[in-house]
């Protein structure tokens, strides 16, 4: 019996990562330069926030074009309620609507990876060759973000919000792994705090809809609902806490720079293919090896894709003609699972 192989974690050489400035600025590296995660690749002047003020606002002072107002100074009033500047910025008027825009600041583009510069688009972007780990997600929103990863220690649902509030002063622009389940109330608060990405074991459709509406990246590693994340993936995430990572929505991957050559044995794509063909492959009609399938054998790890055990991982205890008996951690009974309701884990 053969079953599909789920390659959740891949180690890749010679991967090209593009690092781009949000607006045109200047680039400070050249082709051939060796870079580390905190190497500055370039800089641009960027305004990060822009808000539309209420229609009924009455200005505290007479309006003149592009007025500069400092943080917490009164802009105007709506009725008896003061409207204060949330940051240093400029007050302008566009099509009859008052706009308050944050003052531009220096935005330094960091490499985020160890590698070598392959090419530079002057004053716009830099292409770096590097080594990475890719972790496959089972579902996510379809846009790309990058940022520093914060990892919560797999808290219970009641503690997730506590951890978020604890880090709330320093989460803008960051990516957070929140635990086994991304609750709607937690995702809503993360949006308010300026988080750019949420990772979890599972989430529900309503939470995904909320993330999409607010351009928040939401990715899950296991499945829909409250499901456990694998120990293997959690251990990898812990190992890259406070590191710059990349989320690619179309490919459904979390890309982690190979931060420590001793942390993993880096495997090139060709080497991985050879290992698959030797150890797990099956022949197709052309006599060639299909690395996407493997022989089902006792002792292999499997990932269950059917309720009531969706997202669970176990070890094959015995193999029957069309099913397997699986032993789950902390469970005494063996569970019978039929094809195609499981995947072999690699």
DOSEKOL-721058 format. One record per residue (C-alpha): residue number from 0; residue in one letter; chain; x, y, z. Coordinates in pm, 1 decimal, m for minus. Last residue first. Layout:
<sites>
+-----+------+-----+----------+----------+----------+
: seq : type : mol :        x :        y :        z :
+-----+------+-----+----------+----------+----------+
: NUM :    a :   A :        X :        Y :        Z :
...
+-----+------+-----+----------+----------+----------+
</sites>
This chain:
<sites>
+-----+------+-----+----------+----------+----------+
: seq : type : mol :        x :        y :        z :
+-----+------+-----+----------+----------+----------+
: 345 :    x :   A :    852.3 :   1325.6 :    617.4 :
: 344 :    x :   A :    502.4 :   1247.9 :    733.6 :
: 343 :    x :   A :    292.3 :    993.4 :    550.3 :
: 342 :    x :   A :    m57.6 :   1119.5 :    485.0 :
: 341 :    x :   A :   m387.5 :    988.8 :    621.4 :
: 340 :    x :   A :   m755.9 :    978.5 :    526.9 :
: 339 :    x :   A :   m708.6 :    835.7 :    175.3 :
: 338 :    x :   A :   m692.2 :    552.6 :    282.6 :
: 337 :    x :   A :   m844.1 :    416.6 :    601.0 :
: 336 :    x :   A :   m762.1 :    490.8 :    966.6 :
: 335 :    x :   A :   m802.7 :    239.8 :   1252.6 :
: 334 :    x :   A :   m725.8 :    385.9 :   1595.2 :
: 333 :    x :   A :   m518.6 :    199.1 :   1854.9 :
: 332 :    x :   A :   m624.6 :    256.0 :   2214.7 :
: 331 :    x :   A :   m402.0 :    382.9 :   2496.4 :
: 330 :    x :   A :   m380.1 :    747.8 :   2391.7 :
: 329 :    x :   A :   m111.2 :    979.8 :   2534.5 :
: 328 :    x :   A :     69.6 :    988.1 :   2198.0 :
: 327 :    x :   A :   m132.9 :    833.7 :   1919.2 :
: 326 :    x :   A :    m89.3 :    476.6 :   1794.0 :
: 325 :    x :   A :   m229.7 :    413.6 :   1449.1 :
: 324 :    x :   A :   m379.4 :    100.5 :   1295.7 :
: 323 :    x :   A :   m366.7 :    119.6 :    917.9 :
: 322 :    x :   A :   m617.6 :     73.2 :    638.3 :
: 321 :    x :   A :   m671.6 :    m65.7 :    289.6 :
: 320 :    x :   A :   m492.9 :   m405.7 :    299.6 :
: 319 :    x :   A :   m381.6 :   m385.0 :    662.8 :
: 318 :    x :   A :    m71.8 :   m218.8 :    811.9 :
: 317 :    x :   A :     26.1 :   m225.8 :   1180.5 :
: 316 :    x :   A :    137.1 :     13.5 :   1455.7 :
: 315 :    x :   A :    173.0 :    322.2 :   1237.0 :
: 314 :    x :   A :    283.7 :    620.7 :   1446.9 :
: 313 :    x :   A :     66.3 :    920.9 :   1521.3 :
: 312 :    x :   A :    m10.9 :   1279.0 :   1434.0 :
: 311 :    x :   A :   m348.6 :   1447.1 :   1479.4 :
: 310 :    x :   A :   m464.2 :   1723.8 :   1245.7 :
: 309 :    x :   A :   m811.9 :   1581.1 :   1192.9 :
: 308 :    x :   A :   m884.2 :   1303.5 :   1443.4 :
: 307 :    x :   A :  m1265.4 :   1323.6 :   1445.9 :
: 306 :    x :   A :  m1252.2 :   1399.8 :   1157.5 :
: 305 :    x :   A :  m1028.5 :   1323.7 :    858.1 :
: 304 :    x :   A :   m682.7 :   1442.1 :    753.8 :
: 303 :    x :   A :   m460.5 :   1234.4 :    987.1 :
: 302 :    x :   A :    m82.1 :   1287.2 :    967.4 :
: 301 :    x :   A :    136.0 :    977.2 :    978.5 :
: 300 :    x :   A :    470.3 :    876.9 :   1129.9 :
: 299 :    x :   A :    627.6 :    552.9 :   1007.5 :
: 298 :    x :   A :    677.9 :    261.9 :   1249.3 :
: 297 :    x :   A :    501.3 :     m2.4 :   1041.6 :
: 296 :    x :   A :    515.7 :     63.6 :    669.3 :
: 295 :    x :   A :    312.5 :    247.2 :    406.6 :
: 294 :    x :   A :    522.2 :    274.4 :     90.6 :
: 293 :    x :   A :    573.4 :    630.5 :    m26.8 :
: 292 :    x :   A :    421.0 :    882.6 :   m262.1 :
: 291 :    x :   A :    528.2 :   1231.6 :   m375.2 :
: 290 :    x :   A :    878.1 :   1113.4 :   m473.7 :
: 289 :    x :   A :    742.2 :    932.2 :   m780.1 :
: 288 :    x :   A :   1022.4 :    705.8 :   m898.6 :
: 287 :    x :   A :   1046.9 :    622.7 :  m1266.4 :
: 286 :    x :   A :    935.4 :    298.3 :  m1428.0 :
: 285 :    x :   A :    729.3 :    489.0 :  m1680.2 :
: 284 :    x :   A :    399.3 :    375.8 :  m1529.7 :
: 283 :    x :   A :    500.1 :    503.6 :  m1185.9 :
: 282 :    x :   A :    739.7 :    334.6 :   m944.2 :
: 281 :    x :   A :    718.4 :    404.4 :   m571.6 :
: 280 :    x :   A :    963.2 :    598.3 :   m359.8 :
: 279 :    x :   A :   1021.2 :    577.2 :     11.1 :
: 278 :    x :   A :   1385.2 :    513.1 :     94.7 :
: 277 :    x :   A :   1585.2 :    539.0 :   m224.5 :
: 276 :    x :   A :   1368.6 :    774.5 :   m426.2 :
: 275 :    x :   A :   1301.1 :   1000.9 :   m128.6 :
: 274 :    x :   A :   1671.1 :   1022.9 :    m41.0 :
: 273 :    x :   A :   1759.2 :   1112.5 :   m399.6 :
: 272 :    x :   A :   1493.1 :   1383.6 :   m403.5 :
: 271 :    x :   A :   1628.9 :   1531.6 :    m80.7 :
: 270 :    x :   A :   1979.8 :   1540.4 :   m223.9 :
: 269 :    x :   A :   1855.7 :   1721.5 :   m535.3 :
: 268 :    x :   A :   1663.4 :   1977.6 :   m330.5 :
: 267 :    x :   A :   1966.6 :   2055.0 :   m116.5 :
: 266 :    x :   A :   1967.9 :   1942.2 :    244.4 :
: 265 :    x :   A :   2093.2 :   2162.4 :    524.7 :
: 264 :    x :   A :   2148.9 :   1960.2 :    839.3 :
: 263 :    x :   A :   1970.7 :   2168.8 :   1097.4 :
: 262 :    x :   A :   2056.0 :   2383.7 :   1398.4 :
: 261 :    x :   A :   2434.3 :   2365.3 :   1343.2 :
: 260 :    x :   A :   2425.2 :   2598.2 :   1038.4 :
: 259 :    x :   A :   2237.8 :   2854.1 :   1250.4 :
: 258 :    x :   A :   1988.5 :   3103.6 :   1112.5 :
: 257 :    x :   A :   1883.6 :   2910.8 :    804.5 :
: 256 :    x :   A :   1643.3 :   3185.1 :    699.3 :
: 255 :    x :   A :   1283.1 :   3085.6 :    773.4 :
: 254 :    x :   A :   1016.7 :   3071.1 :    504.2 :
: 253 :    x :   A :    659.3 :   3008.5 :    618.6 :
: 252 :    x :   A :    480.6 :   2855.7 :    323.5 :
: 251 :    x :   A :    135.3 :   2860.8 :    163.1 :
: 250 :    x :   A :    277.6 :   2905.8 :   m190.8 :
: 249 :    x :   A :     19.5 :   3175.2 :   m272.3 :
: 248 :    x :   A :     43.7 :   3324.7 :     75.8 :
: 247 :    x :   A :    419.2 :   3359.3 :    115.6 :
: 246 :    x :   A :    524.4 :   3442.7 :    473.2 :
: 245 :    x :   A :    884.1 :   3550.0 :    539.7 :
: 244 :    x :   A :   1082.5 :   3540.6 :    864.6 :
: 243 :    x :   A :   1308.0 :   3778.2 :   1060.6 :
: 242 :    x :   A :   1419.5 :   3626.2 :   1390.4 :
: 241 :    x :   A :   1285.2 :   3697.8 :   1740.5 :
: 240 :    x :   A :   1212.6 :   3328.9 :   1806.1 :
: 239 :    x :   A :   1383.1 :   3106.8 :   1547.3 :
: 238 :    x :   A :   1435.7 :   2795.5 :   1762.0 :
: 237 :    x :   A :   1090.8 :   2821.4 :   1915.8 :
: 236 :    x :   A :    940.3 :   2796.1 :   1567.3 :
: 235 :    x :   A :   1140.4 :   2480.0 :   1493.4 :
: 234 :    x :   A :   1027.5 :   2319.8 :   1821.0 :
: 233 :    x :   A :    665.6 :   2408.8 :   1739.0 :
: 232 :    x :   A :    694.0 :   2242.2 :   1398.8 :
: 231 :    x :   A :    824.0 :   1913.2 :   1542.4 :
: 230 :    x :   A :    581.1 :   1915.9 :   1835.8 :
: 229 :    x :   A :    293.6 :   1917.6 :   1588.2 :
: 228 :    x :   A :     24.8 :   2181.3 :   1628.7 :
: 227 :    x :   A :   m287.4 :   2068.7 :   1810.3 :
: 226 :    x :   A :   m631.5 :   2143.4 :   1672.0 :
: 225 :    x :   A :   m901.3 :   2396.8 :   1760.3 :
: 224 :    x :   A :  m1093.1 :   2435.6 :   1435.7 :
: 223 :    x :   A :   m969.9 :   2418.6 :   1078.9 :
: 222 :    x :   A :   m643.6 :   2237.1 :   1015.2 :
: 221 :    x :   A :   m279.6 :   2178.2 :   1112.9 :
: 220 :    x :   A :    m33.5 :   2454.2 :   1022.9 :
: 219 :    x :   A :   m256.0 :   2762.2 :   1008.3 :
: 218 :    x :   A :   m180.8 :   3098.6 :    845.7 :
: 217 :    x :   A :   m339.1 :   3441.1 :    890.4 :
: 216 :    x :   A :   m186.9 :   3743.1 :    713.2 :
: 215 :    x :   A :   m382.4 :   4054.8 :    805.7 :
: 214 :    x :   A :   m526.2 :   4257.5 :    516.2 :
: 213 :    x :   A :   m822.3 :   4374.0 :    733.0 :
: 212 :    x :   A :  m1104.1 :   4204.9 :    541.6 :
: 211 :    x :   A :   m890.0 :   3896.1 :    489.9 :
: 210 :    x :   A :   m819.5 :   3859.1 :    863.0 :
: 209 :    x :   A :  m1188.3 :   3891.8 :    953.1 :
: 208 :    x :   A :  m1284.4 :   3629.7 :    692.6 :
: 207 :    x :   A :  m1020.8 :   3392.9 :    832.6 :
: 206 :    x :   A :  m1163.0 :   3442.2 :   1181.9 :
: 205 :    x :   A :  m1511.5 :   3354.6 :   1061.1 :
: 204 :    x :   A :  m1375.7 :   3046.4 :    884.1 :
: 203 :    x :   A :  m1224.0 :   2898.1 :   1200.9 :
: 202 :    x :   A :   m862.3 :   2876.5 :   1313.4 :
: 201 :    x :   A :   m593.6 :   2610.7 :   1362.2 :
: 200 :    x :   A :   m236.5 :   2538.2 :   1468.8 :
: 199 :    x :   A :   m150.7 :   2906.4 :   1470.8 :
: 198 :    x :   A :     27.0 :   3186.0 :   1284.1 :
: 197 :    x :   A :    m76.0 :   3553.8 :   1285.7 :
: 196 :    x :   A :     81.1 :   3817.0 :   1058.1 :
: 195 :    x :   A :    106.0 :   4195.6 :   1018.2 :
: 194 :    x :   A :     41.0 :   4301.5 :   1380.8 :
: 193 :    x :   A :    m72.3 :   4666.1 :   1395.1 :
: 192 :    x :   A :   m216.2 :   4666.1 :   1747.6 :
: 191 :    x :   A :   m578.7 :   4694.4 :   1630.0 :
: 190 :    x :   A :   m526.0 :   4398.1 :   1395.6 :
: 189 :    x :   A :   m386.6 :   4191.8 :   1684.1 :
: 188 :    x :   A :   m696.4 :   4278.2 :   1888.9 :
: 187 :    x :   A :   m925.2 :   4139.1 :   1617.5 :
: 186 :    x :   A :   m706.4 :   3828.9 :   1586.3 :
: 185 :    x :   A :   m735.1 :   3767.8 :   1963.0 :
: 184 :    x :   A :  m1112.3 :   3811.8 :   1958.8 :
: 183 :    x :   A :  m1143.0 :   3570.8 :   1665.1 :
: 182 :    x :   A :   m944.0 :   3293.9 :   1835.6 :
: 181 :    x :   A :   m628.6 :   3164.8 :   1666.6 :
: 180 :    x :   A :   m595.0 :   2810.2 :   1799.4 :
: 179 :    x :   A :   m296.9 :   2586.5 :   1884.3 :
: 178 :    x :   A :    m67.9 :   2871.1 :   1989.1 :
: 177 :    x :   A :    m26.9 :   3242.0 :   1908.3 :
: 176 :    x :   A :    262.7 :   3246.0 :   1658.6 :
: 175 :    x :   A :    308.1 :   3619.0 :   1604.8 :
: 174 :    x :   A :    441.2 :   3816.8 :   1307.3 :
: 173 :    x :   A :    555.1 :   4176.7 :   1362.7 :
: 172 :    x :   A :    477.8 :   4515.8 :   1206.8 :
: 171 :    x :   A :    345.1 :   4660.3 :   1531.2 :
: 170 :    x :   A :    415.5 :   4414.6 :   1815.2 :
: 169 :    x :   A :    613.8 :   4627.8 :   2063.2 :
: 168 :    x :   A :    381.3 :   4787.8 :   2315.5 :
: 167 :    x :   A :    136.6 :   4497.5 :   2289.8 :
: 166 :    x :   A :    380.1 :   4230.5 :   2415.9 :
: 165 :    x :   A :    198.1 :   4173.6 :   2744.5 :
: 164 :    x :   A :   m134.8 :   4239.8 :   2572.8 :
: 163 :    x :   A :    m67.6 :   3953.5 :   2331.7 :
: 162 :    x :   A :     45.6 :   3722.3 :   2612.2 :
: 161 :    x :   A :   m270.9 :   3787.9 :   2812.5 :
: 160 :    x :   A :   m485.9 :   3738.5 :   2501.8 :
: 159 :    x :   A :   m336.7 :   3392.3 :   2450.1 :
: 158 :    x :   A :   m378.0 :   3301.7 :   2819.5 :
: 157 :    x :   A :   m747.3 :   3208.8 :   2810.9 :
: 156 :    x :   A :   m708.0 :   3002.8 :   2493.2 :
: 155 :    x :   A :   m427.7 :   2800.0 :   2656.5 :
: 154 :    x :   A :    m71.4 :   2900.1 :   2580.1 :
: 153 :    x :   A :    159.7 :   2731.1 :   2326.7 :
: 152 :    x :   A :    467.6 :   2924.1 :   2447.9 :
: 151 :    x :   A :    393.0 :   3238.9 :   2238.4 :
: 150 :    x :   A :    644.0 :   3283.5 :   1956.1 :
: 149 :    x :   A :    729.9 :   3629.9 :   1818.5 :
: 148 :    x :   A :    862.3 :   3637.5 :   1461.2 :
: 147 :    x :   A :   1017.2 :   3957.1 :   1321.1 :
: 146 :    x :   A :    878.5 :   4061.1 :    985.9 :
: 145 :    x :   A :    772.0 :   3956.8 :    638.9 :
: 144 :    x :   A :    445.7 :   3969.3 :    448.3 :
: 143 :    x :   A :    295.7 :   3810.0 :    136.9 :
: 142 :    x :   A :    m69.9 :   3780.8 :     38.6 :
: 141 :    x :   A :   m313.5 :   3493.3 :     m1.6 :
: 140 :    x :   A :   m460.0 :   3423.7 :    341.0 :
: 139 :    x :   A :   m359.3 :   3087.6 :    481.5 :
: 138 :    x :   A :   m434.2 :   2715.7 :    476.9 :
: 137 :    x :   A :   m249.5 :   2385.4 :    528.5 :
: 136 :    x :   A :     82.3 :   2557.9 :    597.9 :
: 135 :    x :   A :    415.1 :   2420.1 :    474.7 :
: 134 :    x :   A :    734.2 :   2506.9 :    658.6 :
: 133 :    x :   A :   1026.7 :   2617.4 :    439.4 :
: 132 :    x :   A :   1374.9 :   2623.6 :    589.7 :
: 131 :    x :   A :   1617.2 :   2854.5 :    413.6 :
: 130 :    x :   A :   1961.8 :   2898.8 :    260.3 :
: 129 :    x :   A :   2053.4 :   3225.4 :     84.8 :
: 128 :    x :   A :   2093.7 :   3414.1 :   m242.8 :
: 127 :    x :   A :   1993.3 :   3781.6 :   m202.2 :
: 126 :    x :   A :   1808.1 :   4009.2 :   m446.6 :
: 125 :    x :   A :   1800.8 :   4379.3 :   m355.2 :
: 124 :    x :   A :   1529.6 :   4638.0 :   m419.7 :
: 123 :    x :   A :   1441.0 :   4998.0 :   m508.1 :
: 122 :    x :   A :   1721.2 :   5258.7 :   m511.4 :
: 121 :    x :   A :   1912.2 :   5070.9 :   m782.4 :
: 120 :    x :   A :   1764.4 :   4733.5 :   m866.0 :
: 119 :    x :   A :   2041.6 :   4523.8 :   m713.7 :
: 118 :    x :   A :   2158.2 :   4173.5 :   m804.0 :
: 117 :    x :   A :   2295.8 :   3854.2 :   m649.0 :
: 116 :    x :   A :   2376.7 :   3981.6 :   m298.0 :
: 115 :    x :   A :   2516.3 :   3699.8 :    m85.1 :
: 114 :    x :   A :   2364.2 :   3521.4 :    212.9 :
: 113 :    x :   A :   2254.5 :   3526.9 :    575.2 :
: 112 :    x :   A :   1898.3 :   3654.1 :    597.2 :
: 111 :    x :   A :   1681.3 :   3942.8 :    722.6 :
: 110 :    x :   A :   1863.5 :   4181.2 :    486.9 :
: 109 :    x :   A :   1749.2 :   4496.3 :    663.1 :
: 108 :    x :   A :   1572.1 :   4786.1 :    490.1 :
: 107 :    x :   A :   1613.2 :   5103.2 :    695.2 :
: 106 :    x :   A :   1302.6 :   5322.6 :    709.9 :
: 105 :    x :   A :   1388.1 :   5680.5 :    804.6 :
: 104 :    x :   A :   1071.2 :   5857.3 :    911.4 :
: 103 :    x :   A :    800.6 :   6053.8 :    734.7 :
: 102 :    x :   A :    561.7 :   6247.6 :    958.5 :
: 101 :    x :   A :    235.6 :   6063.7 :   1015.2 :
: 100 :    x :   A :    m60.9 :   6176.1 :    809.9 :
:  99 :    x :   A :   m375.4 :   6351.3 :    934.1 :
:  98 :    x :   A :   m637.7 :   6394.2 :    662.4 :
:  97 :    x :   A :   m927.2 :   6643.6 :    673.0 :
:  96 :    x :   A :  m1189.8 :   6577.3 :    402.9 :
:  95 :    x :   A :  m1307.2 :   6845.9 :    157.3 :
:  94 :    x :   A :  m1156.7 :   6671.3 :   m144.6 :
:  93 :    x :   A :   m822.2 :   6637.4 :     37.1 :
:  92 :    x :   A :   m732.8 :   6857.4 :    333.2 :
:  91 :    x :   A :   m401.5 :   6836.2 :    517.1 :
:  90 :    x :   A :   m283.7 :   6795.2 :    875.5 :
:  89 :    x :   A :     78.1 :   6685.6 :    911.6 :
:  88 :    x :   A :    231.1 :   6446.9 :   1161.0 :
:  87 :    x :   A :    370.7 :   6357.0 :   1498.8 :
:  86 :    x :   A :    160.9 :   6072.2 :   1635.6 :
:  85 :    x :   A :   m186.9 :   5997.1 :   1775.4 :
:  84 :    x :   A :   m287.4 :   6366.1 :   1738.8 :
:  83 :    x :   A :   m574.1 :   6434.3 :   1976.4 :
:  82 :    x :   A :   m944.3 :   6473.6 :   1895.1 :
:  81 :    x :   A :  m1121.1 :   6627.5 :   2194.1 :
:  80 :    x :   A :  m1482.3 :   6531.6 :   2264.9 :
:  79 :    x :   A :  m1730.2 :   6811.0 :   2344.7 :
:  78 :    x :   A :  m1892.4 :   6801.4 :   2000.7 :
:  77 :    x :   A :  m1626.3 :   6661.7 :   1770.5 :
:  76 :    x :   A :  m1321.4 :   6864.0 :   1861.3 :
:  75 :    x :   A :   m995.1 :   6972.9 :   1703.6 :
:  74 :    x :   A :   m631.9 :   6877.1 :   1650.3 :
:  73 :    x :   A :   m535.0 :   6873.0 :   2017.6 :
:  72 :    x :   A :   m172.9 :   6785.1 :   2081.9 :
:  71 :    x :   A :   m113.3 :   6424.5 :   2185.5 :
:  70 :    x :   A :    177.5 :   6377.7 :   1938.6 :
:  69 :    x :   A :    292.8 :   6690.0 :   1754.6 :
:  68 :    x :   A :    101.1 :   6885.7 :   1490.1 :
:  67 :    x :   A :    243.3 :   7017.3 :   1159.7 :
:  66 :    x :   A :     m8.7 :   7205.0 :    942.1 :
:  65 :    x :   A :     m1.9 :   7104.8 :    575.6 :
:  64 :    x :   A :   m231.3 :   7375.8 :    433.0 :
:  63 :    x :   A :   m357.0 :   7625.4 :    688.6 :
:  62 :    x :   A :   m648.7 :   7559.8 :    920.4 :
:  61 :    x :   A :   m741.9 :   7814.5 :   1185.4 :
:  60 :    x :   A :   m690.3 :   7662.8 :   1526.9 :
:  59 :    x :   A :   m881.6 :   7410.2 :   1737.6 :
:  58 :    x :   A :  m1046.9 :   7270.3 :   1425.9 :
:  57 :    x :   A :  m1409.0 :   7161.5 :   1436.5 :
:  56 :    x :   A :  m1463.7 :   6796.7 :   1343.9 :
:  55 :    x :   A :  m1799.0 :   6705.9 :   1192.9 :
:  54 :    x :   A :  m1661.2 :   6503.1 :    901.1 :
:  53 :    x :   A :  m1448.0 :   6287.2 :   1131.2 :
:  52 :    x :   A :  m1072.7 :   6273.3 :   1056.7 :
:  51 :    x :   A :   m926.1 :   6038.9 :    796.7 :
:  50 :    x :   A :   m609.8 :   5864.8 :    919.9 :
:  49 :    x :   A :   m267.0 :   5800.2 :    769.6 :
:  48 :    x :   A :     10.8 :   5589.4 :    919.2 :
:  47 :    x :   A :    351.8 :   5459.2 :    810.4 :
:  46 :    x :   A :    505.9 :   5763.3 :    642.1 :
:  45 :    x :   A :    829.4 :   5647.5 :    480.3 :
:  44 :    x :   A :   1163.6 :   5802.9 :    388.2 :
:  43 :    x :   A :   1372.5 :   5529.0 :    229.4 :
:  42 :    x :   A :   1686.5 :   5335.7 :    323.2 :
:  41 :    x :   A :   1905.6 :   5059.4 :    184.7 :
:  40 :    x :   A :   2051.8 :   4712.9 :    236.9 :
:  39 :    x :   A :   2137.5 :   4749.0 :    605.1 :
:  38 :    x :   A :   2292.7 :   4424.8 :    731.5 :
:  37 :    x :   A :   2095.0 :   4298.3 :   1031.4 :
:  36 :    x :   A :   2024.7 :   3949.8 :    892.0 :
:  35 :    x :   A :   2379.6 :   3901.9 :    756.1 :
:  34 :    x :   A :   2515.1 :   4004.2 :    414.6 :
:  33 :    x :   A :   2801.3 :   3910.4 :    179.4 :
:  32 :    x :   A :   2839.6 :   4162.6 :   m104.2 :
:  31 :    x :   A :   2866.3 :   4013.4 :   m453.0 :
:  30 :    x :   A :   2638.7 :   4264.6 :   m626.3 :
:  29 :    x :   A :   2632.6 :   4596.9 :   m443.1 :
:  28 :    x :   A :   2495.8 :   4731.7 :   m116.0 :
:  27 :    x :   A :   2362.8 :   5070.5 :     m0.5 :
:  26 :    x :   A :   2033.1 :   5110.8 :   m187.7 :
:  25 :    x :   A :   1854.5 :   5446.6 :   m197.3 :
:  24 :    x :   A :   1493.2 :   5554.3 :   m164.5 :
:  23 :    x :   A :   1191.6 :   5462.5 :   m378.0 :
:  22 :    x :   A :    897.2 :   5346.9 :   m169.0 :
:  21 :    x :   A :    830.0 :   5031.6 :     36.6 :
:  20 :    x :   A :   1195.5 :   4924.9 :    m11.6 :
:  19 :    x :   A :   1235.0 :   4570.9 :   m143.8 :
:  18 :    x :   A :   1411.6 :   4257.5 :    m21.0 :
:  17 :    x :   A :   1394.3 :   3972.6 :   m271.7 :
:  16 :    x :   A :   1494.0 :   3625.7 :   m152.6 :
:  15 :    x :   A :   1660.9 :   3382.2 :   m393.2 :
:  14 :    x :   A :   1704.3 :   3026.0 :   m269.3 :
:  13 :    x :   A :   2038.3 :   2858.5 :   m339.3 :
:  12 :    x :   A :   2000.4 :   2587.1 :    m75.5 :
:  11 :    x :   A :   1679.3 :   2441.0 :     64.1 :
:  10 :    x :   A :   1572.2 :   2261.7 :    380.9 :
:   9 :    x :   A :   1213.3 :   2143.0 :    365.0 :
:   8 :    x :   A :    961.4 :   2105.1 :    646.2 :
:   7 :    x :   A :    605.4 :   1988.7 :    587.8 :
:   6 :    x :   A :    676.9 :   1724.8 :    328.2 :
:   5 :    x :   A :    347.9 :   1533.7 :    337.2 :
:   4 :    x :   A :    392.6 :   1205.4 :    152.4 :
:   3 :    x :   A :     96.2 :   1054.1 :    m31.9 :
:   2 :    x :   A :     12.8 :    689.1 :     42.5 :
:   1 :    x :   A :    122.3 :    347.9 :    m87.7 :
:   0 :    x :   A :      0.0 :      0.0 :      0.0 :
+-----+------+-----+----------+----------+----------+
</sites>
